């Protein structure tokens, strides 16, 4: 495991000690852009907890990491933000009424995701994840999936 992977694993923990360790570890690793990750967490925290502040701390990062459900309906963005890919505890993601044209590959990092709702989007690019989900739905209903022989 690389230093970056270990840093991200610790930073995405729901244990404040691990998050603090990640931040300390990064001080000795100039290749890790800590400011980038902290800014991403700050944006997420301010958005979902509706608080504005100068710097984010370990406890706030843990609060973001503990999020189980995100309802981001009606926020009208075209791409899913990469900072969201660090939310490993996420179980339910609701993205209704956006202008999403594709889902990033980072969505596969939501290993605990149980529900993904994408009503009223504009998908142009169907990545492999969406393809597999649609295929399973069609097969479960006994329907023929368009494009399959």
N, C-alpha and C positions, 0 to 999 in steps of 0.2 A: 504494500500500500504506500503510495507517495505521500509526501508531507501535506500536499494540498488536500488529498482525499481524507487523510487523518484529521486535518484542520476542519474540513467541512463536516465530517462525522461528529466531531466533538461540538462544533458550533451548532449543529442541528439537534442537539440533545435536549431532552426535557429536564435535565439535571443542571442546575446552576453551576455546580462545581466543574462539570465538563465544559460548559460554555466559557467559564473563566479560564480554564486551562487552555482552551483553543485560542483565546485572545492573548494569553501570555506566550504561548508557543509561537504565534505569528509574529511577535515582536522580534524574535531572532531569525525570522525567515523573510528576507526582503523581497523574495519572489512572490509572496502572497500579498495581494492587494486588499489588505484588511479594510481599508476605507470603503472600497467598493461593496464588500459584503455587509459592513455595518450600515452603510447608506441604504442598501436594499432592505435590511431589517427595519431600519428607521421608517422608511416609506410604508412598509407593510404595517408596522405598529401604529403609525399615525393614521393610516387609512382605516384599520379595523377597530382600533380602540379610541379613535377620535381625540387624540392628545397630541399636542405640538410641544417639542422640546429640542434642545440643542444636540445632545449626545444620547445615544441609546446605551443601556447597561445590560448586564447579564440576565437580570430578572425579567426585563422586558423582552429580550431575545427568547427566553424560555416561554413566556406567554405566547409569543408568535408561534414557536415550535409546537405548543400544545393545542393549537387550533385544530378542531376536528371537522368543523363545517364552515365553508365559505359560501356566502350568497353574494355574488358579484353581478347580479342582474342589473340591466339597464345602465351599465357604465360605459357602454359604447367604445370599446377598443377593438382593434383588428388582430392583435396578437396577444397571446397569454404571456404575461411578464415572467421572465426567467427567475426573478427572485422567488416566485411562488414554488419553484421546483424544490426548494429546501424544506417544504412543509411535509415531512415524512409521516406525520401523524394524521394527516388529512384523510377523512373518511367520506365526506360528502362535498362535492363541488358543483355549484349551481351557476351557470353562465348563460342565463336567458337574455335574449334581445340584445345581442352584441352585433358587431360586424366581423366576427371571427371568420377568417378564411382558411385557417389551418390551426392545428394544435402542435405545439413544439414537441420534439422528442423527449424533452424533460418531463413530460407528463407521466412517463413510465416510472419516474421516481416516487410517485404516489403509491407506494406498495400496499398501503392499507385502504386505498380508495374503494369504497363499496358502491358509491352512487355518483354518476356524472350526468348532469342534465344540460343539454345544449340546444334547447328549444329556440327557434327563430335566430339562426345564424346564417352566414353566407359561405359555407365551406366550398372552396374551389379545389383545395388540395386535401385529399383524403389520405392521411398517412396510414401506416400499417395498423396502428391501434384502432382507429375508427373503422377501417376495413374489417378487422377481426370481430369487433363488436357488432357491426351491422350483419356480418355473415352469421354469427351465432343467433341473432334475433330472427333472421329469415329462416334459418334451419330449424330453430325451435318452433316456429309457427308453420313449418312444412311448406314454406314458400320458396320459389326459385329466385336466387339472388341475381340481379342484373349483371351481365358480363360473365357469368359462369356457364359453362357448357354442360 
